[in-house]
């Protein structure tokens, strides 16, 4: 296992090297605040929609908090760019994936195979 920097480890999936980065607390907080701002901004824009704003604004305010908490809990960043499926050698559609655990399952849409990535 070679290291790119302190926090990045390279995981093996068949013959594919996949960089996995553990996000620091400030990075996670920044991502969660960005998510919170986007959803809260959508809530502010929905104020202008007649009738629907009675439901949309409260729902989006609650969703902004829930989405921010969910984003903050994602600790690992999987860099799937330029990774090919070991079975069919096609590029995977996902590029950057954040996850709560260091194991994820990815679906190859070309050969319809589920790939397990992680320790």
C-alpha positions, 0 to 999 in steps of 0.5 A, a space after each residue: 500500500 503506497 501513500 499519497 499523503 498522510 490521509 490518503 490510502 490506496 485500496 485494491 479492487 482486482 487490478 484497480 488502484 482506488 485512492 481513498 481520502 479520510 476527510 478532516 473535520 474542517 473539510 467535512 464542516 465546509 461541505 456540510 455548510 455548503 449543502 446547508 446553504 444550497 438547500 436553504 437558498 432553495 427555501 428562500 427562492 420557494 418563498 416567491 412561489 404562491 400557494 406552494 410556499 406554505 409547504 415548500 419553505 418549512 420542508 426545505 428548511 428542515 431538509 437543509 438541516 438534515 442534509 447538512 448533518 448527513 453530509 457532515 457524517 460522510 468521512 471518506 472520499 473515494 476518487 473513482 475518476 479514470 477507474 475502469 470496471 475489472 470485468 468489462 473495462 468500461 469507465 464507471 459513471 461515478 467520479 467522486 463519492 463520499 461515504 460514511 464507511 470505508 466500504 462501498 458498493 458500486 454498480 457497473 451499468 455496462 456489465 451490470 455487476 456490483 463491485 465492492 470497494 474498500 478494506 
